[in-house]
């Protein structure tokens, strides 16, 4: 498994409040993997996000299904603080910002 495969799986995780995947929202900060482990650092748009546990759980579930042989760790981090500039142009278009 390589990082591009992992990002492809994470694009299936949709923020239910916004309807955009976590990768395009810029919530995934880092992905590391080897044959036995996947580690993802991700954040939320705000620390007060009521869906943080749900979204990180979805990331864990999707990755575990795609790579059942790997141990998956999803870390919720707050540094650097998320900001709208972290979104892809596709996400900005969906929100009507471009």
VMD Tcl script that builds the backbone (N, CA, C; Angstrom):
set m [mol new atoms 294]
animate dup $m
set s [atomselect $m all]
$s set {name element resname resid chain x y z} {
  {N N UNK 1 A 0.836 -1.174 0.000}
  {CA C UNK 1 A 0.000 0.000 0.000}
  {C C UNK 1 A 0.882 1.239 0.000}
  {N N UNK 2 A 0.533 2.190 -0.847}
  {CA C UNK 2 A 1.302 3.428 -0.874}
  {C C UNK 2 A 0.394 4.580 -0.447}
  {N N UNK 3 A 0.983 5.746 -0.264}
  {CA C UNK 3 A 0.207 6.868 0.256}
  {C C UNK 3 A -0.919 7.279 -0.682}
  {N N UNK 4 A -0.720 7.163 -1.990}
  {CA C UNK 4 A -1.780 7.535 -2.932}
  {C C UNK 4 A -2.997 6.621 -2.775}
  {N N UNK 5 A -2.754 5.334 -2.558}
  {CA C UNK 5 A -3.864 4.396 -2.326}
  {C C UNK 5 A -4.621 4.769 -1.042}
  {N N UNK 6 A -3.881 5.156 -0.041}
  {CA C UNK 6 A -4.499 5.533 1.232}
  {C C UNK 6 A -5.332 6.803 1.064}
  {N N UNK 7 A -4.776 7.794 0.374}
  {CA C UNK 7 A -5.535 9.023 0.122}
  {C C UNK 7 A -6.803 8.724 -0.690}
  {N N UNK 8 A -6.707 7.804 -1.639}
  {CA C UNK 8 A -7.890 7.434 -2.432}
  {C C UNK 8 A -8.991 6.859 -1.540}
  {N N UNK 9 A -8.612 6.031 -0.585}
  {CA C UNK 9 A -9.589 5.474 0.352}
  {C C UNK 9 A -10.168 6.586 1.226}
  {N N UNK 10 A -9.314 7.478 1.705}
  {CA C UNK 10 A -9.786 8.555 2.575}
  {C C UNK 10 A -10.720 9.530 1.854}
  {N N UNK 11 A -10.635 9.591 0.532}
  {CA C UNK 11 A -11.563 10.437 -0.221}
  {C C UNK 11 A -13.005 9.918 -0.139}
  {N N UNK 12 A -13.171 8.697 0.327}
  {CA C UNK 12 A -14.510 8.145 0.522}
  {C C UNK 12 A -15.143 8.606 1.835}
  {N N UNK 13 A -14.336 9.197 2.714}
  {CA C UNK 13 A -14.834 9.684 4.004}
  {C C UNK 13 A -15.361 11.102 3.789}
  {N N UNK 14 A -16.664 11.242 3.944}
  {CA C UNK 14 A -17.332 12.512 3.665}
  {C C UNK 14 A -17.714 13.201 4.981}
  {N N UNK 15 A -17.407 14.487 5.074}
  {CA C UNK 15 A -17.881 15.283 6.209}
  {C C UNK 15 A -19.388 15.465 6.010}
  {N N UNK 16 A -20.222 14.870 6.875}
  {CA C UNK 16 A -21.665 14.900 6.640}
  {C C UNK 16 A -22.278 16.293 6.732}
  {N N UNK 17 A -21.637 17.210 7.413}
  {CA C UNK 17 A -22.183 18.568 7.505}
  {C C UNK 17 A -21.959 19.360 6.223}
  {N N UNK 18 A -20.836 19.082 5.548}
  {CA C UNK 18 A -20.462 19.867 4.371}
  {C C UNK 18 A -20.664 19.079 3.079}
  {N N UNK 19 A -20.569 17.755 3.150}
  {CA C UNK 19 A -20.754 16.918 1.973}
  {C C UNK 19 A -19.532 16.832 1.083}
  {N N UNK 20 A -18.358 17.105 1.639}
  {CA C UNK 20 A -17.102 17.068 0.891}
  {C C UNK 20 A -16.162 16.106 1.609}
  {N N UNK 21 A -15.339 15.398 0.836}
  {CA C UNK 21 A -14.446 14.412 1.461}
  {C C UNK 21 A -13.334 15.088 2.262}
  {N N UNK 22 A -12.792 14.355 3.230}
  {CA C UNK 22 A -11.817 14.906 4.168}
  {C C UNK 22 A -10.490 15.275 3.510}
  {N N UNK 23 A -10.162 14.621 2.410}
  {CA C UNK 23 A -8.908 14.958 1.710}
  {C C UNK 23 A -9.055 16.317 1.039}
  {N N UNK 24 A -10.130 16.514 0.283}
  {CA C UNK 24 A -10.333 17.793 -0.391}
  {C C UNK 24 A -10.560 18.932 0.592}
  {N N UNK 25 A -11.104 18.634 1.757}
  {CA C UNK 25 A -11.266 19.662 2.780}
  {C C UNK 25 A -9.935 20.067 3.409}
  {N N UNK 26 A -8.889 19.279 3.158}
  {CA C UNK 26 A -7.581 19.583 3.733}
  {C C UNK 26 A -7.443 19.116 5.166}
  {N N UNK 27 A -8.269 18.167 5.567}
  {CA C UNK 27 A -8.236 17.674 6.938}
  {C C UNK 27 A -7.178 16.604 7.175}
  {N N UNK 28 A -6.677 15.991 6.122}
  {CA C UNK 28 A -5.651 14.952 6.263}
  {C C UNK 28 A -4.294 15.617 6.136}
  {N N UNK 29 A -3.549 15.592 7.228}
  {CA C UNK 29 A -2.246 16.265 7.268}
  {C C UNK 29 A -1.093 15.366 6.852}
  {N N UNK 30 A -1.157 14.083 7.231}
  {CA C UNK 30 A -0.017 13.207 6.956}
  {C C UNK 30 A -0.496 11.764 6.899}
  {N N UNK 31 A 0.158 10.989 6.044}
  {CA C UNK 31 A -0.101 9.557 5.916}
  {C C UNK 31 A 1.251 8.859 5.861}
  {N N UNK 32 A 1.414 7.857 6.692}
  {CA C UNK 32 A 2.620 7.027 6.672}
  {C C UNK 32 A 2.182 5.573 6.663}
  {N N UNK 33 A 2.935 4.745 5.956}
  {CA C UNK 33 A 2.559 3.331 5.921}
  {C C UNK 33 A 3.768 2.460 5.609}
  {N N UNK 34 A 3.644 1.225 6.042}
  {CA C UNK 34 A 4.531 0.151 5.613}
  {C C UNK 34 A 3.634 -1.069 5.428}
  {N N UNK 35 A 4.196 -2.224 5.287}
  {CA C UNK 35 A 3.386 -3.416 5.014}
  {C C UNK 35 A 2.437 -3.790 6.142}
  {N N UNK 36 A 2.714 -3.309 7.357}
  {CA C UNK 36 A 1.924 -3.756 8.493}
  {C C UNK 36 A 1.176 -2.641 9.222}
  {N N UNK 37 A 1.427 -1.385 8.890}
  {CA C UNK 37 A 0.842 -0.295 9.657}
  {C C UNK 37 A 0.517 0.896 8.771}
  {N N UNK 38 A -0.606 1.519 9.063}
  {CA C UNK 38 A -0.995 2.779 8.426}
  {C C UNK 38 A -1.238 3.775 9.546}
  {N N UNK 39 A -0.610 4.936 9.443}
  {CA C UNK 39 A -0.829 6.002 10.413}
  {C C UNK 39 A -1.280 7.251 9.662}
  {N N UNK 40 A -2.375 7.814 10.122}
  {CA C UNK 40 A -2.938 9.015 9.509}
  {C C UNK 40 A -3.060 10.084 10.579}
  {N N UNK 41 A -2.550 11.275 10.274}
  {CA C UNK 41 A -2.781 12.441 11.113}
  {C C UNK 41 A -3.804 13.302 10.403}
  {N N UNK 42 A -4.880 13.610 11.110}
  {CA C UNK 42 A -5.907 14.457 10.515}
  {C C UNK 42 A -6.467 15.390 11.571}
  {N N UNK 43 A -7.197 16.381 11.112}
  {CA C UNK 43 A -7.773 17.368 12.003}
  {C C UNK 43 A -9.232 17.585 11.648}
  {N N UNK 44 A -9.859 18.468 12.325}
  {CA C UNK 44 A -11.214 18.904 12.022}
  {C C UNK 44 A -11.157 20.406 11.732}
  {N N UNK 45 A -12.228 20.929 11.173}
  {CA C UNK 45 A -12.240 22.363 10.859}
  {C C UNK 45 A -12.208 23.204 12.124}
  {N N UNK 46 A -12.685 22.641 13.225}
  {CA C UNK 46 A -12.654 23.307 14.523}
  {C C UNK 46 A -12.598 22.246 15.618}
  {N N UNK 47 A -11.978 22.599 16.735}
  {CA C UNK 47 A -11.909 21.648 17.853}
  {C C UNK 47 A -13.297 21.349 18.420}
  {N N UNK 48 A -14.246 22.226 18.184}
  {CA C UNK 48 A -15.607 22.032 18.681}
  {C C UNK 48 A -16.474 21.205 17.724}
  {N N UNK 49 A -15.887 20.666 16.668}
  {CA C UNK 49 A -16.655 19.901 15.685}
  {C C UNK 49 A -17.338 18.715 16.371}
  {N N UNK 50 A -18.667 18.652 16.333}
  {CA C UNK 50 A -19.363 17.563 17.002}
  {C C UNK 50 A -19.215 16.219 16.298}
  {N N UNK 51 A -18.705 16.229 15.076}
  {CA C UNK 51 A -18.576 14.988 14.312}
  {C C UNK 51 A -17.143 14.462 14.235}
  {N N UNK 52 A -16.244 15.025 15.027}
  {CA C UNK 52 A -14.846 14.603 14.987}
  {C C UNK 52 A -14.653 13.111 15.201}
  {N N UNK 53 A -15.292 12.576 16.231}
  {CA C UNK 53 A -15.152 11.141 16.519}
  {C C UNK 53 A -15.750 10.308 15.387}
  {N N UNK 54 A -16.883 10.746 14.863}
  {CA C UNK 54 A -17.524 10.022 13.767}
  {C C UNK 54 A -16.612 9.989 12.534}
  {N N UNK 55 A -16.046 11.126 12.165}
  {CA C UNK 55 A -15.222 11.214 10.960}
  {C C UNK 55 A -13.940 10.405 11.111}
  {N N UNK 56 A -13.273 10.504 12.256}
  {CA C UNK 56 A -12.049 9.721 12.441}
  {C C UNK 56 A -12.364 8.226 12.475}
  {N N UNK 57 A -13.502 7.865 13.059}
  {CA C UNK 57 A -13.928 6.463 13.072}
  {C C UNK 57 A -14.182 5.962 11.653}
  {N N UNK 58 A -14.825 6.787 10.829}
  {CA C UNK 58 A -15.069 6.405 9.435}
  {C C UNK 58 A -13.751 6.196 8.694}
  {N N UNK 59 A -12.786 7.071 8.920}
  {CA C UNK 59 A -11.472 6.912 8.292}
  {C C UNK 59 A -10.856 5.572 8.702}
  {N N UNK 60 A -10.926 5.263 9.975}
  {CA C UNK 60 A -10.397 3.997 10.496}
  {C C UNK 60 A -11.089 2.806 9.836}
  {N N UNK 61 A -12.395 2.839 9.779}
  {CA C UNK 61 A -13.176 1.730 9.207}
  {C C UNK 61 A -12.861 1.539 7.728}
  {N N UNK 62 A -12.875 2.615 6.956}
  {CA C UNK 62 A -12.615 2.509 5.521}
  {C C UNK 62 A -11.216 1.956 5.253}
  {N N UNK 63 A -10.228 2.436 5.994}
  {CA C UNK 63 A -8.853 1.956 5.786}
  {C C UNK 63 A -8.708 0.501 6.207}
  {N N UNK 64 A -9.329 0.128 7.310}
  {CA C UNK 64 A -9.227 -1.254 7.782}
  {C C UNK 64 A -9.876 -2.215 6.795}
  {N N UNK 65 A -10.991 -1.801 6.195}
  {CA C UNK 65 A -11.645 -2.640 5.180}
  {C C UNK 65 A -10.765 -2.787 3.938}
  {N N UNK 66 A -10.136 -1.707 3.532}
  {CA C UNK 66 A -9.314 -1.737 2.320}
  {C C UNK 66 A -8.006 -2.485 2.532}
  {N N UNK 67 A -7.466 -2.400 3.744}
  {CA C UNK 67 A -6.174 -3.022 4.054}
  {C C UNK 67 A -6.301 -3.837 5.338}
  {N N UNK 68 A -7.005 -4.976 5.288}
  {CA C UNK 68 A -7.279 -5.751 6.502}
  {C C UNK 68 A -6.031 -6.315 7.171}
  {N N UNK 69 A -4.951 -6.407 6.446}
  {CA C UNK 69 A -3.728 -6.960 7.019}
  {C C UNK 69 A -2.937 -5.928 7.817}
  {N N UNK 70 A -3.320 -4.661 7.740}
  {CA C UNK 70 A -2.566 -3.586 8.384}
  {C C UNK 70 A -3.228 -3.138 9.682}
  {N N UNK 71 A -2.398 -2.713 10.607}
  {CA C UNK 71 A -2.883 -2.039 11.807}
  {C C UNK 71 A -3.074 -0.567 11.425}
  {N N UNK 72 A -4.242 -0.022 11.696}
  {CA C UNK 72 A -4.558 1.346 11.291}
  {C C UNK 72 A -4.680 2.238 12.519}
  {N N UNK 73 A -3.983 3.360 12.481}
  {CA C UNK 73 A -4.057 4.357 13.541}
  {C C UNK 73 A -4.439 5.690 12.916}
  {N N UNK 74 A -5.502 6.295 13.425}
  {CA C UNK 74 A -5.911 7.619 12.974}
  {C C UNK 74 A -5.769 8.558 14.166}
  {N N UNK 75 A -4.863 9.503 14.027}
  {CA C UNK 75 A -4.581 10.464 15.094}
  {C C UNK 75 A -5.270 11.786 14.794}
  {N N UNK 76 A -6.007 12.297 15.752}
  {CA C UNK 76 A -6.633 13.602 15.617}
  {C C UNK 76 A -5.662 14.635 16.183}
  {N N UNK 77 A -5.228 15.570 15.337}
  {CA C UNK 77 A -4.253 16.578 15.737}
  {C C UNK 77 A -4.827 17.974 15.533}
  {N N UNK 78 A -4.260 18.943 16.229}
  {CA C UNK 78 A -4.778 20.315 16.149}
  {C C UNK 78 A -3.746 21.322 15.680}
  {N N UNK 79 A -2.535 20.865 15.428}
  {CA C UNK 79 A -1.478 21.751 14.936}
  {C C UNK 79 A -0.969 21.221 13.617}
  {N N UNK 80 A -0.896 22.014 12.598}
  {CA C UNK 80 A -1.344 23.408 12.583}
  {C C UNK 80 A -2.865 23.475 12.556}
  {N N UNK 81 A -3.383 24.599 13.008}
  {CA C UNK 81 A -4.830 24.800 12.985}
  {C C UNK 81 A -5.313 24.819 11.536}
  {N N UNK 82 A -6.428 24.149 11.281}
  {CA C UNK 82 A -6.989 24.120 9.933}
  {C C UNK 82 A -7.479 25.505 9.550}
  {N N UNK 83 A -7.370 25.814 8.247}
  {CA C UNK 83 A -7.964 27.041 7.722}
  {C C UNK 83 A -8.457 26.760 6.305}
  {N N UNK 84 A -9.372 27.553 5.790}
  {CA C UNK 84 A -9.971 27.283 4.484}
  {C C UNK 84 A -8.978 27.223 3.325}
  {N N UNK 85 A -7.827 27.832 3.458}
  {CA C UNK 85 A -6.827 27.769 2.394}
  {C C UNK 85 A -6.280 26.359 2.190}
  {N N UNK 86 A -6.503 25.470 3.144}
  {CA C UNK 86 A -6.021 24.091 3.048}
  {C C UNK 86 A -6.887 23.239 2.119}
  {N N UNK 87 A -8.061 23.748 1.742}
  {CA C UNK 87 A -8.957 23.001 0.862}
  {C C UNK 87 A -8.428 23.011 -0.568}
  {N N UNK 88 A -8.753 21.961 -1.285}
  {CA C UNK 88 A -8.416 21.909 -2.710}
  {C C UNK 88 A -9.346 22.853 -3.472}
  {N N UNK 89 A -8.964 23.168 -4.695}
  {CA C UNK 89 A -9.827 23.999 -5.538}
  {C C UNK 89 A -11.179 23.320 -5.779}
  {N N UNK 90 A -11.167 21.987 -5.868}
  {CA C UNK 90 A -12.424 21.251 -6.067}
  {C C UNK 90 A -13.378 21.495 -4.898}
  {N N UNK 91 A -12.873 21.475 -3.667}
  {CA C UNK 91 A -13.716 21.721 -2.502}
  {C C UNK 91 A -14.207 23.163 -2.497}
  {N N UNK 92 A -13.331 24.087 -2.838}
  {CA C UNK 92 A -13.729 25.504 -2.869}
  {C C UNK 92 A -14.816 25.730 -3.912}
  {N N UNK 93 A -14.717 25.041 -5.041}
  {CA C UNK 93 A -15.750 25.156 -6.082}
  {C C UNK 93 A -17.078 24.617 -5.570}
  {N N UNK 94 A -17.038 23.452 -4.875}
  {CA C UNK 94 A -18.269 22.874 -4.352}
  {C C UNK 94 A -18.963 23.823 -3.373}
  {N N UNK 95 A -18.167 24.618 -2.666}
  {CA C UNK 95 A -18.721 25.558 -1.694}
  {C C UNK 95 A -19.063 26.905 -2.318}
  {N N UNK 96 A -18.758 27.041 -3.624}
  {CA C UNK 96 A -19.059 28.282 -4.319}
  {C C UNK 96 A -18.060 29.389 -4.075}
  {N N UNK 97 A -16.864 29.019 -3.630}
  {CA C UNK 97 A -15.827 30.021 -3.332}
  {C C UNK 97 A -14.962 30.333 -4.534}
  {N N UNK 98 A -15.061 29.550 -5.601}
  {CA C UNK 98 A -14.291 29.801 -6.833}
  {C C UNK 98 A -15.233 29.912 -7.999}
}
mol reanalyze $m
mol bondsrecalc $m
mol representation Tube
mol addrep $m
